[in-house]
């Protein structure tokens, strides 16, 4: 995936053991084009999973927000895959994003927790 220094996604890792985990790094102010680039790669990573329940680490420490159309893309992505998500570890030190994740947690059956440290989020999502 092509990512500028200012914004975008990086599908950082797909780990298959001991628990399948997809890791995504988001940076800057996300655009609709960022989602157009992410969605096929994310779908390919999901298709490679050996489990029917997804575990994600979403590293948002460099995230600054979304353009309005990108926010809708994010909502569509959450609705499309939300029922399959077992756990999401959100890595952020932004209070607004932690609060937003709590609201999102009400809409999905899986668990979502915020962490300031990547190591703590990684450990929780794998437990």
Long-range contacts (C-beta under 8 A, 24 or more apart in sequence): 1-37, 1-38, 1-41, 2-37, 3-27, 4-28, 7-31, 7-34, 7-64, 8-34, 8-37, 9-34, 9-35, 9-37, 9-38, 11-38, 11-41, 11-42, 11-45, 12-59, 14-45, 14-48, 14-49, 16-48, 16-49, 16-50, 18-126, 19-51, 19-55, 19-125, 19-126, 20-49, 20-50, 20-51, 20-54, 20-55, 21-55, 21-56, 21-57, 21-122, 21-125, 21-126, 22-46, 22-49, 22-54, 22-55, 22-56, 22-57, 23-56, 23-57, 23-59, 24-56, 24-57, 24-58, 24-59, 25-59, 25-62, 26-58, 26-59, 26-60, 26-62, 26-63, 27-62, 27-63, 27-64, 28-62, 28-63, 28-64, 29-64, 29-65, 29-66, 29-67, 30-63, 30-65, 30-66, 30-67, 30-70, 30-74, 31-67, 31-69, 31-70, 32-67, 32-69, 32-70, 32-73, 34-70, 35-70, 35-73, 35-74, 35-77, 39-73, 39-77, 42-77, 46-81, 46-84, 52-84, 53-84, 53-85, 53-86, 53-110, 54-81, 54-84, 54-85, 54-86, 54-110, 55-85, 55-86, 55-87, 55-88, 55-125, 55-126, 56-85, 56-87, 56-88, 56-89, 56-125, 57-88, 57-89, 57-91, 57-118, 57-121, 57-122, 57-125, 58-88, 58-89, 58-90, 58-91, 59-91, 59-118, 59-121, 60-90, 60-91, 60-92, 60-94, 60-97, 61-91, 61-92, 61-93, 61-118, 63-92, 63-94, 63-97, 78-104, 78-107, 78-108, 82-107, 82-108, 82-109, 82-110, 83-108, 83-109, 85-109, 85-110, 86-110, 86-111, 87-111, 87-112, 87-113, 87-124, 87-125, 88-112, 88-113, 88-125, 89-113, 89-115, 89-121, 89-122, 89-124, 89-125, 90-114, 90-115, 90-121, 91-115, 91-116, 91-117, 91-118, 91-121, 92-116
